[in-house]
Amino acid sequence: MEPALQHESPLSPQRAFVVQFHTDTALEQWHLEGRVEHIVSGQVGHFHSLDELLRFIAQVLAAVRDPPHSTPTAEY
């Protein structure tokens, strides 16, 4: 029997964030302020606009898609 192929869930925790808005956020006036945290890595960002929030999320998702390659270390 062949092992079952594992497919990544479309709602993977690798792409999950918690967004907290400050009490003075006024969405109807496009005033956003708060904190965002990537669930898996624990990376935290603070934002004062929708652009800043989306920039943080985009940076984290890019790192999740293309993790940095580690260079092997030689033992001496």
CHARMM-style PDB file with segment names, atoms N, HN, CA, C and O in Angstrom:
ATOM      1  N   MET     1       0.842  -1.178   0.000  1.00  0.00      PROA
ATOM      2  CA  MET     1       0.000   0.000   0.000  1.00  0.00      PROA
ATOM      3  C   MET     1       0.889   1.245   0.000  1.00  0.00      PROA
ATOM      4  O   MET     1       1.831   1.343   0.788  1.00  0.00      PROA
ATOM      5  N   GLU     2       0.587   2.188  -0.882  1.00  0.00      PROA
ATOM      6  HN  GLU     2      -0.178   2.108  -1.522  1.00  0.00      PROA
ATOM      7  CA  GLU     2       1.371   3.414  -0.964  1.00  0.00      PROA
ATOM      8  C   GLU     2       0.921   4.384   0.120  1.00  0.00      PROA
ATOM      9  O   GLU     2      -0.264   4.445   0.445  1.00  0.00      PROA
ATOM     10  N   PRO     3       1.873   5.154   0.689  1.00  0.00      PROA
ATOM     11  CA  PRO     3       1.474   6.146   1.690  1.00  0.00      PROA
ATOM     12  C   PRO     3       0.581   7.196   1.048  1.00  0.00      PROA
ATOM     13  O   PRO     3       0.761   7.551  -0.117  1.00  0.00      PROA
ATOM     14  N   ALA     4      -0.365   7.681   1.805  1.00  0.00      PROA
ATOM     15  HN  ALA     4      -0.510   7.392   2.752  1.00  0.00      PROA
ATOM     16  CA  ALA     4      -1.284   8.700   1.299  1.00  0.00      PROA
ATOM     17  C   ALA     4      -0.518   9.983   1.019  1.00  0.00      PROA
ATOM     18  O   ALA     4       0.316  10.412   1.816  1.00  0.00      PROA
ATOM     19  N   LEU     5      -0.808  10.582  -0.111  1.00  0.00      PROA
ATOM     20  HN  LEU     5      -1.485  10.234  -0.759  1.00  0.00      PROA
ATOM     21  CA  LEU     5      -0.184  11.860  -0.429  1.00  0.00      PROA
ATOM     22  C   LEU     5      -0.735  12.914   0.514  1.00  0.00      PROA
ATOM     23  O   LEU     5      -1.940  12.988   0.753  1.00  0.00      PROA
ATOM     24  N   GLN     6       0.161  13.720   1.039  1.00  0.00      PROA
ATOM     25  HN  GLN     6       1.140  13.659   0.844  1.00  0.00      PROA
ATOM     26  CA  GLN     6      -0.279  14.780   1.930  1.00  0.00      PROA
ATOM     27  C   GLN     6      -0.433  16.060   1.129  1.00  0.00      PROA
ATOM     28  O   GLN     6       0.503  16.506   0.465  1.00  0.00      PROA
ATOM     29  N   HSD     7      -1.599  16.635   1.196  1.00  0.00      PROA
ATOM     30  HN  HSD     7      -2.359  16.273   1.736  1.00  0.00      PROA
ATOM     31  CA  HSD     7      -1.872  17.893   0.519  1.00  0.00      PROA
ATOM     32  C   HSD     7      -2.001  18.973   1.583  1.00  0.00      PROA
ATOM     33  O   HSD     7      -2.648  18.782   2.612  1.00  0.00      PROA
ATOM     34  N   GLU     8      -1.373  20.107   1.312  1.00  0.00      PROA
ATOM     35  HN  GLU     8      -0.847  20.262   0.475  1.00  0.00      PROA
ATOM     36  CA  GLU     8      -1.454  21.215   2.248  1.00  0.00      PROA
ATOM     37  C   GLU     8      -2.876  21.764   2.243  1.00  0.00      PROA
ATOM     38  O   GLU     8      -3.478  21.961   1.187  1.00  0.00      PROA
ATOM     39  N   SER     9      -3.390  22.000   3.413  1.00  0.00      PROA
ATOM     40  HN  SER     9      -2.901  21.840   4.271  1.00  0.00      PROA
ATOM     41  CA  SER     9      -4.726  22.551   3.555  1.00  0.00      PROA
ATOM     42  C   SER     9      -4.776  23.960   2.977  1.00  0.00      PROA
ATOM     43  O   SER     9      -3.813  24.713   3.119  1.00  0.00      PROA
ATOM     44  N   PRO    10      -5.876  24.334   2.328  1.00  0.00      PROA
ATOM     45  CA  PRO    10      -5.975  25.707   1.820  1.00  0.00      PROA
ATOM     46  C   PRO    10      -6.017  26.723   2.960  1.00  0.00      PROA
ATOM     47  O   PRO    10      -5.796  27.913   2.734  1.00  0.00      PROA
ATOM     48  N   LEU    11      -6.298  26.264   4.185  1.00  0.00      PROA
ATOM     49  HN  LEU    11      -6.478  25.297   4.368  1.00  0.00      PROA
ATOM     50  CA  LEU    11      -6.308  27.156   5.349  1.00  0.00      PROA
ATOM     51  C   LEU    11      -5.236  26.717   6.330  1.00  0.00      PROA
ATOM     52  O   LEU    11      -5.514  26.483   7.506  1.00  0.00      PROA
ATOM     53  N   SER    12      -4.025  26.608   5.846  1.00  0.00      PROA
ATOM     54  HN  SER    12      -3.798  26.798   4.891  1.00  0.00      PROA
ATOM     55  CA  SER    12      -2.890  26.161   6.639  1.00  0.00      PROA
ATOM     56  C   SER    12      -2.567  27.149   7.759  1.00  0.00      PROA
ATOM     57  O   SER    12      -2.670  28.360   7.561  1.00  0.00      PROA
ATOM     58  N   PRO    13      -2.177  26.647   8.931  1.00  0.00      PROA
ATOM     59  CA  PRO    13      -1.746  27.551  10.007  1.00  0.00      PROA
ATOM     60  C   PRO    13      -0.487  28.323   9.632  1.00  0.00      PROA
ATOM     61  O   PRO    13      -0.181  29.335  10.263  1.00  0.00      PROA
ATOM     62  N   GLN    14       0.253  27.867   8.614  1.00  0.00      PROA
ATOM     63  HN  GLN    14       0.005  27.046   8.101  1.00  0.00      PROA
ATOM     64  CA  GLN    14       1.412  28.617   8.136  1.00  0.00      PROA
ATOM     65  C   GLN    14       1.019  29.995   7.609  1.00  0.00      PROA
ATOM     66  O   GLN    14       1.853  30.895   7.511  1.00  0.00      PROA
ATOM     67  N   ARG    15      -0.255  30.147   7.273  1.00  0.00      PROA
ATOM     68  HN  ARG    15      -0.933  29.417   7.353  1.00  0.00      PROA
ATOM     69  CA  ARG    15      -0.746  31.420   6.729  1.00  0.00      PROA
ATOM     70  C   ARG    15      -1.799  32.041   7.639  1.00  0.00      PROA
ATOM     71  O   ARG    15      -2.672  32.775   7.173  1.00  0.00      PROA
ATOM     72  N   ALA    16      -1.718  31.748   8.940  1.00  0.00      PROA
ATOM     73  HN  ALA    16      -1.009  31.152   9.318  1.00  0.00      PROA
ATOM     74  CA  ALA    16      -2.705  32.270   9.893  1.00  0.00      PROA
ATOM     75  C   ALA    16      -2.121  33.430  10.703  1.00  0.00      PROA
ATOM     76  O   ALA    16      -0.971  33.384  11.137  1.00  0.00      PROA
ATOM     77  N   PHE    17      -2.926  34.455  10.893  1.00  0.00      PROA
ATOM     78  HN  PHE    17      -3.861  34.492  10.540  1.00  0.00      PROA
ATOM     79  CA  PHE    17      -2.534  35.655  11.626  1.00  0.00      PROA
ATOM     80  C   PHE    17      -3.630  36.029  12.620  1.00  0.00      PROA
ATOM     81  O   PHE    17      -4.804  35.716  12.421  1.00  0.00      PROA
ATOM     82  N   VAL    18      -3.226  36.703  13.687  1.00  0.00      PROA
ATOM     83  HN  VAL    18      -2.272  36.958  13.849  1.00  0.00      PROA
ATOM     84  CA  VAL    18      -4.177  37.325  14.603  1.00  0.00      PROA
ATOM     85  C   VAL    18      -3.990  38.827  14.426  1.00  0.00      PROA
ATOM     86  O   VAL    18      -2.868  39.331  14.473  1.00  0.00      PROA
ATOM     87  N   VAL    19      -5.087  39.532  14.225  1.00  0.00      PROA
ATOM     88  HN  VAL    19      -5.999  39.122  14.187  1.00  0.00      PROA
ATOM     89  CA  VAL    19      -5.036  40.986  14.075  1.00  0.00      PROA
ATOM     90  C   VAL    19      -5.854  41.592  15.201  1.00  0.00      PROA
ATOM     91  O   VAL    19      -7.031  41.277  15.375  1.00  0.00      PROA
ATOM     92  N   GLN    20      -5.207  42.472  15.966  1.00  0.00      PROA
ATOM     93  HN  GLN    20      -4.251  42.728  15.825  1.00  0.00      PROA
ATOM     94  CA  GLN    20      -5.887  43.172  17.056  1.00  0.00      PROA
ATOM     95  C   GLN    20      -5.905  44.655  16.708  1.00  0.00      PROA
ATOM     96  O   GLN    20      -4.883  45.230  16.331  1.00  0.00      PROA
ATOM     97  N   PHE    21      -7.079  45.265  16.838  1.00  0.00      PROA
ATOM     98  HN  PHE    21      -7.909  44.798  17.143  1.00  0.00      PROA
ATOM     99  CA  PHE    21      -7.225  46.689  16.533  1.00  0.00      PROA
ATOM    100  C   PHE    21      -7.287  47.490  17.824  1.00  0.00      PROA
ATOM    101  O   PHE    21      -7.942  47.088  18.785  1.00  0.00      PROA
ATOM    102  N   HSD    22      -6.598  48.632  17.839  1.00  0.00      PROA
ATOM    103  HN  HSD    22      -6.066  48.959  17.058  1.00  0.00      PROA
ATOM    104  CA  HSD    22      -6.680  49.542  18.975  1.00  0.00      PROA
ATOM    105  C   HSD    22      -8.101  50.080  19.071  1.00  0.00      PROA
ATOM    106  O   HSD    22      -8.843  50.084  18.089  1.00  0.00      PROA
ATOM    107  N   THR    23      -8.469  50.530  20.258  1.00  0.00      PROA
ATOM    108  HN  THR    23      -7.866  50.526  21.056  1.00  0.00      PROA
ATOM    109  CA  THR    23      -9.832  51.020  20.474  1.00  0.00      PROA
ATOM    110  C   THR    23     -10.147  52.265  19.662  1.00  0.00      PROA
ATOM    111  O   THR    23     -11.317  52.539  19.394  1.00  0.00      PROA
ATOM    112  N   ASP    24      -9.122  53.037  19.256  1.00  0.00      PROA
ATOM    113  HN  ASP    24      -8.171  52.815  19.474  1.00  0.00      PROA
ATOM    114  CA  ASP    24      -9.399  54.251  18.478  1.00  0.00      PROA
ATOM    115  C   ASP    24      -9.460  53.990  16.972  1.00  0.00      PROA
ATOM    116  O   ASP    24      -9.530  54.938  16.190  1.00  0.00      PROA
ATOM    117  N   THR    25      -9.436  52.724  16.556  1.00  0.00      PROA
ATOM    118  HN  THR    25      -9.380  51.954  17.192  1.00  0.00      PROA
ATOM    119  CA  THR    25      -9.583  52.394  15.141  1.00  0.00      PROA
ATOM    120  C   THR    25     -10.969  52.821  14.667  1.00  0.00      PROA
ATOM    121  O   THR    25     -11.975  52.558  15.325  1.00  0.00      PROA
ATOM    122  N   ALA    26     -11.002  53.483  13.516  1.00  0.00      PROA
ATOM    123  HN  ALA    26     -10.185  53.697  12.981  1.00  0.00      PROA
ATOM    124  CA  ALA    26     -12.267  53.920  12.924  1.00  0.00      PROA
ATOM    125  C   ALA    26     -12.250  53.480  11.456  1.00  0.00      PROA
ATOM    126  O   ALA    26     -11.798  54.216  10.578  1.00  0.00      PROA
ATOM    127  N   LEU    27     -12.747  52.278  11.211  1.00  0.00      PROA
ATOM    128  HN  LEU    27     -13.115  51.680  11.924  1.00  0.00      PROA
ATOM    129  CA  LEU    27     -12.698  51.733   9.849  1.00  0.00      PROA
ATOM    130  C   LEU    27     -13.419  52.610   8.838  1.00  0.00      PROA
ATOM    131  O   LEU    27     -12.972  52.746   7.699  1.00  0.00      PROA
ATOM    132  N   GLU    28     -14.523  53.200   9.246  1.00  0.00      PROA
ATOM    133  HN  GLU    28     -14.886  53.089  10.171  1.00  0.00      PROA
ATOM    134  CA  GLU    28     -15.281  54.037   8.309  1.00  0.00      PROA
ATOM    135  C   GLU    28     -14.479  55.268   7.877  1.00  0.00      PROA
ATOM    136  O   GLU    28     -14.785  55.877   6.852  1.00  0.00      PROA
ATOM    137  N   GLN    29     -13.468  55.632   8.642  1.00  0.00      PROA
ATOM    138  HN  GLN    29     -13.219  55.138   9.475  1.00  0.00      PROA
ATOM    139  CA  GLN    29     -12.593  56.758   8.297  1.00  0.00      PROA
ATOM    140  C   GLN    29     -11.224  56.267   7.814  1.00  0.00      PROA
ATOM    141  O   GLN    29     -10.310  57.070   7.629  1.00  0.00      PROA
ATOM    142  N   TRP    30     -11.082  54.978   7.612  1.00  0.00      PROA
ATOM    143  HN  TRP    30     -11.825  54.326   7.762  1.00  0.00      PROA
ATOM    144  CA  TRP    30      -9.837  54.352   7.181  1.00  0.00      PROA
ATOM    145  C   TRP    30      -8.695  54.591   8.160  1.00  0.00      PROA
ATOM    146  O   TRP    30      -7.531  54.643   7.765  1.00  0.00      PROA
ATOM    147  N   HSD    31      -9.032  54.735   9.430  1.00  0.00      PROA
ATOM    148  HN  HSD    31      -9.978  54.692   9.751  1.00  0.00      PROA
ATOM    149  CA  HSD    31      -8.014  54.888  10.473  1.00  0.00      PROA
ATOM    150  C   HSD    31      -7.846  53.532  11.149  1.00  0.00      PROA
ATOM    151  O   HSD    31      -8.675  53.125  11.963  1.00  0.00      PROA
ATOM    152  N   LEU    32      -6.769  52.843  10.805  1.00  0.00      PROA
ATOM    153  HN  LEU    32      -6.096  53.174  10.144  1.00  0.00      PROA
ATOM    154  CA  LEU    32      -6.485  51.524  11.370  1.00  0.00      PROA
ATOM    155  C   LEU    32      -5.213  51.605  12.184  1.00  0.00      PROA
ATOM    156  O   LEU    32      -4.221  52.196  11.756  1.00  0.00      PROA
ATOM    157  N   GLU    33      -5.250  51.010  13.353  1.00  0.00      PROA
ATOM    158  HN  GLU    33      -6.055  50.530  13.700  1.00  0.00      PROA
ATOM    159  CA  GLU    33      -4.079  50.968  14.198  1.00  0.00      PROA
ATOM    160  C   GLU    33      -4.169  49.718  15.043  1.00  0.00      PROA
ATOM    161  O   GLU    33      -5.232  49.394  15.572  1.00  0.00      PROA
ATOM    162  N   GLY    34      -3.048  49.009  15.174  1.00  0.00      PROA
ATOM    163  HN  GLY    34      -2.184  49.272  14.745  1.00  0.00      PROA
ATOM    164  CA  GLY    34      -3.091  47.812  15.994  1.00  0.00      PROA
ATOM    165  C   GLY    34      -1.842  46.963  15.895  1.00  0.00      PROA
ATOM    166  O   GLY    34      -0.741  47.439  15.622  1.00  0.00      PROA
ATOM    167  N   ARG    35      -2.068  45.685  16.130  1.00  0.00      PROA
ATOM    168  HN  ARG    35      -2.963  45.298  16.352  1.00  0.00      PROA
ATOM    169  CA  ARG    35      -0.990  44.708  16.226  1.00  0.00      PROA
ATOM    170  C   ARG    35      -1.385  43.480  15.416  1.00  0.00      PROA
ATOM    171  O   ARG    35      -2.552  43.090  15.400  1.00  0.00      PROA
ATOM    172  N   VAL    36      -0.403  42.867  14.741  1.00  0.00      PROA
ATOM    173  HN  VAL    36       0.546  43.184  14.755  1.00  0.00      PROA
ATOM    174  CA  VAL    36      -0.647  41.651  13.978  1.00  0.00      PROA
ATOM    175  C   VAL    36       0.420  40.636  14.361  1.00  0.00      PROA
ATOM    176  O   VAL    36       1.589  40.985  14.520  1.00  0.00      PROA
ATOM    177  N   GLU    37       0.015  39.384  14.508  1.00  0.00      PROA
ATOM    178  HN  GLU    37      -0.935  39.100  14.378  1.00  0.00      PROA
ATOM    179  CA  GLU    37       0.956  38.325  14.886  1.00  0.00      PROA
ATOM    180  C   GLU    37       0.763  37.121  13.985  1.00  0.00      PROA
ATOM    181  O   GLU    37      -0.360  36.673  13.753  1.00  0.00      PROA
ATOM    182  N   HSD    38       1.877  36.602  13.479  1.00  0.00      PROA
ATOM    183  HN  HSD    38       2.789  36.966  13.667  1.00  0.00      PROA
ATOM    184  CA  HSD    38       1.854  35.374  12.687  1.00  0.00      PROA
ATOM    185  C   HSD    38       1.805  34.217  13.674  1.00  0.00      PROA
ATOM    186  O   HSD    38       2.675  34.104  14.537  1.00  0.00      PROA
ATOM    187  N   ILE    39       0.806  33.365  13.557  1.00  0.00      PROA
ATOM    188  HN  ILE    39       0.100  33.457  12.856  1.00  0.00      PROA
ATOM    189  CA  ILE    39       0.557  32.304  14.538  1.00  0.00      PROA
ATOM    190  C   ILE    39       1.734  31.348  14.683  1.00  0.00      PROA
ATOM    191  O   ILE    39       2.165  31.078  15.804  1.00  0.00      PROA
ATOM    192  N   VAL    40       2.258  30.833  13.590  1.00  0.00      PROA
ATOM    193  HN  VAL    40       1.908  31.052  12.680  1.00  0.00      PROA
ATOM    194  CA  VAL    40       3.275  29.784  13.654  1.00  0.00      PROA
ATOM    195  C   VAL    40       4.629  30.318  14.114  1.00  0.00      PROA
ATOM    196  O   VAL    40       5.270  29.701  14.965  1.00  0.00      PROA
ATOM    197  N   SER    41       5.077  31.445  13.574  1.00  0.00      PROA
ATOM    198  HN  SER    41       4.556  31.946  12.883  1.00  0.00      PROA
ATOM    199  CA  SER    41       6.413  31.953  13.899  1.00  0.00      PROA
ATOM    200  C   SER    41       6.435  32.860  15.116  1.00  0.00      PROA
ATOM    201  O   SER    41       7.476  33.021  15.753  1.00  0.00      PROA
ATOM    202  N   GLY    42       5.299  33.452  15.444  1.00  0.00      PROA
ATOM    203  HN  GLY    42       4.454  33.321  14.927  1.00  0.00      PROA
ATOM    204  CA  GLY    42       5.258  34.393  16.559  1.00  0.00      PROA
ATOM    205  C   GLY    42       5.745  35.782  16.197  1.00  0.00      PROA
ATOM    206  O   GLY    42       5.855  36.641  17.072  1.00  0.00      PROA
ATOM    207  N   GLN    43       6.044  36.025  14.912  1.00  0.00      PROA
ATOM    208  HN  GLN    43       5.955  35.327  14.202  1.00  0.00      PROA
ATOM    209  CA  GLN    43       6.470  37.360  14.495  1.00  0.00      PROA
ATOM    210  C   GLN    43       5.344  38.359  14.748  1.00  0.00      PROA
ATOM    211  O   GLN    43       4.175  38.073  14.491  1.00  0.00      PROA
ATOM    212  N   VAL    44       5.710  39.518  15.248  1.00  0.00      PROA
ATOM    213  HN  VAL    44       6.660  39.751  15.457  1.00  0.00      PROA
ATOM    214  CA  VAL    44       4.722  40.541  15.589  1.00  0.00      PROA
ATOM    215  C   VAL    44       5.031  41.822  14.836  1.00  0.00      PROA
ATOM    216  O   VAL    44       6.192  42.195  14.672  1.00  0.00      PROA
ATOM    217  N   GLY    45       3.986  42.486  14.382  1.00  0.00      PROA
ATOM    218  HN  GLY    45       3.043  42.183  14.515  1.00  0.00      PROA
ATOM    219  CA  GLY    45       4.129  43.796  13.762  1.00  0.00      PROA
ATOM    220  C   GLY    45       3.076  44.730  14.309  1.00  0.00      PROA
ATOM    221  O   GLY    45       1.994  44.304  14.713  1.00  0.00      PROA
ATOM    222  N   HSD    46       3.404  46.003  14.320  1.00  0.00      PROA
ATOM    223  HN  HSD    46       4.284  46.349  13.992  1.00  0.00      PROA
ATOM    224  CA  HSD    46       2.437  47.032  14.713  1.00  0.00      PROA
ATOM    225  C   HSD    46       2.153  47.869  13.476  1.00  0.00      PROA
ATOM    226  O   HSD    46       3.057  48.148  12.688  1.00  0.00      PROA
ATOM    227  N   PHE    47       0.921  48.263  13.307  1.00  0.00      PROA
ATOM    228  HN  PHE    47       0.186  48.037  13.946  1.00  0.00      PROA
ATOM    229  CA  PHE    47       0.562  49.003  12.098  1.00  0.00      PROA
ATOM    230  C   PHE    47      -0.269  50.227  12.448  1.00  0.00      PROA
ATOM    231  O   PHE    47      -0.965  50.278  13.462  1.00  0.00      PROA
ATOM    232  N   HSD    48      -0.162  51.216  11.553  1.00  0.00      PROA
ATOM    233  HN  HSD    48       0.403  51.174  10.730  1.00  0.00      PROA
ATOM    234  CA  HSD    48      -0.920  52.458  11.695  1.00  0.00      PROA
ATOM    235  C   HSD    48      -1.706  52.766  10.428  1.00  0.00      PROA
ATOM    236  O   HSD    48      -2.247  53.860  10.269  1.00  0.00      PROA
ATOM    237  N   SER    49      -1.761  51.789   9.529  1.00  0.00      PROA
ATOM    238  HN  SER    49      -1.322  50.900   9.658  1.00  0.00      PROA
ATOM    239  CA  SER    49      -2.519  51.943   8.290  1.00  0.00      PROA
ATOM    240  C   SER    49      -2.753  50.557   7.694  1.00  0.00      PROA
ATOM    241  O   SER    49      -2.098  49.584   8.066  1.00  0.00      PROA
ATOM    242  N   LEU    50      -3.691  50.493   6.771  1.00  0.00      PROA
ATOM    243  HN  LEU    50      -4.223  51.284   6.469  1.00  0.00      PROA
ATOM    244  CA  LEU    50      -3.955  49.245   6.071  1.00  0.00      PROA
ATOM    245  C   LEU    50      -2.722  48.816   5.273  1.00  0.00      PROA
ATOM    246  O   LEU    50      -2.410  47.627   5.202  1.00  0.00      PROA
ATOM    247  N   ASP    51      -2.023  49.780   4.675  1.00  0.00      PROA
ATOM    248  HN  ASP    51      -2.276  50.746   4.733  1.00  0.00      PROA
ATOM    249  CA  ASP    51      -0.807  49.459   3.916  1.00  0.00      PROA
ATOM    250  C   ASP    51       0.237  48.792   4.798  1.00  0.00      PROA
ATOM    251  O   ASP    51       0.853  47.811   4.382  1.00  0.00      PROA
ATOM    252  N   GLU    52       0.448  49.301   6.005  1.00  0.00      PROA
ATOM    253  HN  GLU    52      -0.052  50.098   6.343  1.00  0.00      PROA
ATOM    254  CA  GLU    52       1.434  48.708   6.908  1.00  0.00      PROA
ATOM    255  C   GLU    52       1.022  47.295   7.320  1.00  0.00      PROA
ATOM    256  O   GLU    52       1.862  46.400   7.398  1.00  0.00      PROA
ATOM    257  N   LEU    53      -0.264  47.097   7.582  1.00  0.00      PROA
ATOM    258  HN  LEU    53      -0.947  47.824   7.519  1.00  0.00      PROA
ATOM    259  CA  LEU    53      -0.765  45.768   7.944  1.00  0.00      PROA
ATOM    260  C   LEU    53      -0.522  44.786   6.800  1.00  0.00      PROA
ATOM    261  O   LEU    53       0.003  43.693   7.015  1.00  0.00      PROA
ATOM    262  N   LEU    54      -0.902  45.173   5.598  1.00  0.00      PROA
ATOM    263  HN  LEU    54      -1.329  46.061   5.424  1.00  0.00      PROA
ATOM    264  CA  LEU    54      -0.746  44.293   4.446  1.00  0.00      PROA
ATOM    265  C   LEU    54       0.717  44.052   4.106  1.00  0.00      PROA
ATOM    266  O   LEU    54       1.071  42.960   3.664  1.00  0.00      PROA
ATOM    267  N   ARG    55       1.572  45.045   4.302  1.00  0.00      PROA
ATOM    268  HN  ARG    55       1.285  45.933   4.662  1.00  0.00      PROA
ATOM    269  CA  ARG    55       3.004  44.882   4.039  1.00  0.00      PROA
ATOM    270  C   ARG    55       3.596  43.826   4.972  1.00  0.00      PROA
ATOM    271  O   ARG    55       4.372  42.976   4.535  1.00  0.00      PROA
ATOM    272  N   PHE    56       3.232  43.879   6.254  1.00  0.00      PROA
ATOM    273  HN  PHE    56       2.602  44.569   6.609  1.00  0.00      PROA
ATOM    274  CA  PHE    56       3.723  42.888   7.214  1.00  0.00      PROA
ATOM    275  C   PHE    56       3.273  41.487   6.807  1.00  0.00      PROA
ATOM    276  O   PHE    56       4.074  40.553   6.784  1.00  0.00      PROA
ATOM    277  N   ILE    57       1.996  41.351   6.489  1.00  0.00      PROA
ATOM    278  HN  ILE    57       1.346  42.111   6.508  1.00  0.00      PROA
ATOM    279  CA  ILE    57       1.460  40.039   6.111  1.00  0.00      PROA
ATOM    280  C   ILE    57       2.160  39.527   4.851  1.00  0.00      PROA
ATOM    281  O   ILE    57       2.521  38.353   4.780  1.00  0.00      PROA
ATOM    282  N   ALA    58       2.353  40.391   3.867  1.00  0.00      PROA
ATOM    283  HN  ALA    58       2.060  41.345   3.925  1.00  0.00      PROA
ATOM    284  CA  ALA    58       3.019  39.990   2.621  1.00  0.00      PROA
ATOM    285  C   ALA    58       4.448  39.530   2.876  1.00  0.00      PROA
ATOM    286  O   ALA    58       4.889  38.540   2.291  1.00  0.00      PROA
ATOM    287  N   GLN    59       5.181  40.233   3.744  1.00  0.00      PROA
ATOM    288  HN  GLN    59       4.823  41.037   4.219  1.00  0.00      PROA
ATOM    289  CA  GLN    59       6.560  39.844   4.050  1.00  0.00      PROA
ATOM    290  C   GLN    59       6.607  38.473   4.715  1.00  0.00      PROA
ATOM    291  O   GLN    59       7.451  37.645   4.372  1.00  0.00      PROA
ATOM    292  N   VAL    60       5.715  38.234   5.655  1.00  0.00      PROA
ATOM    293  HN  VAL    60       5.030  38.907   5.933  1.00  0.00      PROA
ATOM    294  CA  VAL    60       5.705  36.947   6.356  1.00  0.00      PROA
ATOM    295  C   VAL    60       5.318  35.833   5.392  1.00  0.00      PROA
ATOM    296  O   VAL    60       5.941  34.771   5.397  1.00  0.00      PROA
ATOM    297  N   LEU    61       4.307  36.057   4.572  1.00  0.00      PROA
ATOM    298  HN  LEU    61       3.801  36.920   4.568  1.00  0.00      PROA
ATOM    299  CA  LEU    61       3.885  35.023   3.628  1.00  0.00      PROA
ATOM    300  C   LEU    61       4.969  34.724   2.603  1.00  0.00      PROA
ATOM    301  O   LEU    61       5.124  33.575   2.191  1.00  0.00      PROA
ATOM    302  N   ALA    62       5.719  35.733   2.186  1.00  0.00      PROA
ATOM    303  HN  ALA    62       5.593  36.667   2.521  1.00  0.00      PROA
ATOM    304  CA  ALA    62       6.821  35.505   1.248  1.00  0.00      PROA
ATOM    305  C   ALA    62       7.880  34.628   1.897  1.00  0.00      PROA
ATOM    306  O   ALA    62       8.439  33.748   1.243  1.00  0.00      PROA
ATOM    307  N   ALA    63       8.161  34.856   3.171  1.00  0.00      PROA
ATOM    308  HN  ALA    63       7.707  35.572   3.702  1.00  0.00      PROA
ATOM    309  CA  ALA    63       9.153  34.047   3.882  1.00  0.00      PROA
ATOM    310  C   ALA    63       8.659  32.619   4.066  1.00  0.00      PROA
ATOM    311  O   ALA    63       9.460  31.684   4.040  1.00  0.00      PROA
ATOM    312  N   VAL    64       7.366  32.436   4.250  1.00  0.00      PROA
ATOM    313  HN  VAL    64       6.716  33.196   4.271  1.00  0.00      PROA
ATOM    314  CA  VAL    64       6.790  31.094   4.396  1.00  0.00      PROA
ATOM    315  C   VAL    64       6.889  30.342   3.074  1.00  0.00      PROA
ATOM    316  O   VAL    64       7.203  29.152   3.054  1.00  0.00      PROA
ATOM    317  N   ARG    65       6.620  31.037   1.971  1.00  0.00      PROA
ATOM    318  HN  ARG    65       6.364  32.003   1.987  1.00  0.00      PROA
ATOM    319  CA  ARG    65       6.693  30.414   0.644  1.00  0.00      PROA
ATOM    320  C   ARG    65       8.122  30.088   0.259  1.00  0.00      PROA
ATOM    321  O   ARG    65       8.390  29.017  -0.286  1.00  0.00      PROA
ATOM    322  N   ASP    66       9.039  30.998   0.535  1.00  0.00      PROA
ATOM    323  HN  ASP    66       8.821  31.867   0.978  1.00  0.00      PROA
ATOM    324  CA  ASP    66      10.437  30.859   0.126  1.00  0.00      PROA
ATOM    325  C   ASP    66      11.346  30.993   1.333  1.00  0.00      PROA
ATOM    326  O   ASP    66      12.004  32.019   1.501  1.00  0.00      PROA
ATOM    327  N   PRO    67      11.392  29.956   2.186  1.00  0.00      PROA
ATOM    328  CA  PRO    67      12.238  30.065   3.372  1.00  0.00      PROA
ATOM    329  C   PRO    67      13.706  30.219   2.983  1.00  0.00      PROA
ATOM    330  O   PRO    67      14.145  29.680   1.967  1.00  0.00      PROA
ATOM    331  N   PRO    68      14.462  30.960   3.797  1.00  0.00      PROA
ATOM    332  CA  PRO    68      15.886  31.124   3.484  1.00  0.00      PROA
ATOM    333  C   PRO    68      16.587  29.779   3.494  1.00  0.00      PROA
ATOM    334  O   PRO    68      16.314  28.921   4.334  1.00  0.00      PROA
ATOM    335  N   HSD    69      17.489  29.613   2.553  1.00  0.00      PROA
ATOM    336  HN  HSD    69      17.711  30.310   1.870  1.00  0.00      PROA
ATOM    337  CA  HSD    69      18.242  28.364   2.479  1.00  0.00      PROA
ATOM    338  C   HSD    69      19.376  28.414   3.483  1.00  0.00      PROA
ATOM    339  O   HSD    69      20.138  29.380   3.523  1.00  0.00      PROA
ATOM    340  N   SER    70      19.485  27.385   4.286  1.00  0.00      PROA
ATOM    341  HN  SER    70      18.866  26.601   4.254  1.00  0.00      PROA
ATOM    342  CA  SER    70      20.581  27.363   5.240  1.00  0.00      PROA
ATOM    343  C   SER    70      21.787  26.702   4.573  1.00  0.00      PROA
ATOM    344  O   SER    70      21.661  25.759   3.792  1.00  0.00      PROA
ATOM    345  N   THR    71      22.936  27.229   4.907  1.00  0.00      PROA
ATOM    346  HN  THR    71      23.038  27.996   5.541  1.00  0.00      PROA
ATOM    347  CA  THR    71      24.152  26.658   4.356  1.00  0.00      PROA
ATOM    348  C   THR    71      24.665  25.616   5.319  1.00  0.00      PROA
ATOM    349  O   THR    71      24.714  25.860   6.525  1.00  0.00      PROA
ATOM    350  N   PRO    72      25.048  24.459   4.814  1.00  0.00      PROA
ATOM    351  CA  PRO    72      25.544  23.417   5.708  1.00  0.00      PROA
ATOM    352  C   PRO    72      26.842  23.862   6.378  1.00  0.00      PROA
ATOM    353  O   PRO    72      27.670  24.536   5.764  1.00  0.00      PROA
ATOM    354  N   THR    73      27.006  23.486   7.618  1.00  0.00      PROA
ATOM    355  HN  THR    73      26.334  22.939   8.117  1.00  0.00      PROA
ATOM    356  CA  THR    73      28.232  23.832   8.328  1.00  0.00      PROA
ATOM    357  C   THR    73      29.146  22.622   8.336  1.00  0.00      PROA
ATOM    358  O   THR    73      28.710  21.487   8.528  1.00  0.00      PROA
ATOM    359  N   ALA    74      30.385  22.885   8.130  1.00  0.00      PROA
ATOM    360  HN  ALA    74      30.739  23.807   7.974  1.00  0.00      PROA
ATOM    361  CA  ALA    74      31.375  21.802   8.117  1.00  0.00      PROA
ATOM    362  C   ALA    74      31.839  21.513   9.550  1.00  0.00      PROA
ATOM    363  O   ALA    74      32.004  22.426  10.359  1.00  0.00      PROA
ATOM    364  N   GLU    75      32.038  20.275   9.831  1.00  0.00      PROA
ATOM    365  HN  GLU    75      31.904  19.534   9.174  1.00  0.00      PROA
ATOM    366  CA  GLU    75      32.562  19.901  11.137  1.00  0.00      PROA
ATOM    367  C   GLU    75      34.060  19.753  11.025  1.00  0.00      PROA
ATOM    368  O   GLU    75      34.565  19.187  10.055  1.00  0.00      PROA
ATOM    369  N   TYR    76      34.765  20.257  12.005  1.00  0.00      PROA
ATOM    370  HN  TYR    76      34.355  20.717  12.792  1.00  0.00      PROA
ATOM    371  CA  TYR    76      36.228  20.194  12.007  1.00  0.00      PROA
ATOM    372  C   TYR    76      36.706  19.292  13.084  1.00  0.00      PROA
ATOM    373  OT1 TYR    76      37.912  19.109  13.246  1.00  0.00      PROA
TER     374      TYR     76
END
